[in-house]
Amino acid sequence: MSVPDGLAADLQRYLQQGRDGILRALDGVGEYDARRPLTPTGTNLLGLAKHLAGVEIGYLTASVGRPAPVLPWDEDGSVWEGADMWARADESREGILDLYRTAWSLSDASIAVLPLDAPARVPWWPEERRRTTFGHLLVRVVAETAQHAGHADILREGLDGQAGRDHDDLGDADQWTAYVSAVQQAADAHR
């Protein structure tokens, strides 16, 4: 299978945009707000970064046979109870973000040396699906990172009104007020 020129670089660029979105959502947020549950299911900003660190290490490093750190929540099995989705009181923001940046470095090294059709094996998937390719896993991680970066944007907007990266490009405060008013009026027609 041949890989189109530049596809891995494009995927890495989109992955980095999602990563940057996670960091942007945490920038300037106090320690409590970074950690507390912001949805009924417990979604929180720092937990998204912790989760994505494990996702990258698991899929883009360990599953392709490259040296990877063993994460405590994987080692003790607590990942299956959601331990990767929130920061314990004794885990520092700096430590989690350092782990996330380490995951980036490991993933980017894999992207630099592995073809997209390189074999991969995901040990926690059902036996019949465990064998896949690096490209499949890279697309999966790009999609998951983008999804969680979107979650983080919405969580942050709910905390203090700071919106995503293109918010200011799309309008000033008056334009956003008018836009939200139009959305509300359309919704009110269905009360």
QUIPEUR-V132905 format. One record per run of one state. SS is the DSSP state (a for helix, b for strand, c for the rest). FROM is the first residue (numbers start at 0). TO is the last residue. If there is no record, write none. Layout:
ss:SS from:FROM to:TO
ss:SS from:FROM to:TO
This chain:
ss:c from:0 to:5
ss:a from:6 to:25
ss:c from:26 to:29
ss:a from:30 to:34
ss:c from:35 to:43
ss:a from:44 to:59
ss:c from:60 to:60
ss:a from:61 to:63
ss:c from:64 to:70
ss:a from:71 to:74
ss:c from:75 to:76
ss:a from:77 to:80
ss:c from:81 to:81
ss:a from:82 to:84
ss:c from:85 to:91
ss:a from:92 to:112
ss:c from:113 to:117
ss:b from:118 to:120
ss:c from:121 to:125
ss:a from:126 to:128
ss:c from:129 to:129
ss:b from:130 to:132
ss:a from:133 to:159
ss:c from:160 to:165
ss:a from:166 to:169
ss:c from:170 to:171
ss:a from:172 to:187
ss:c from:188 to:190
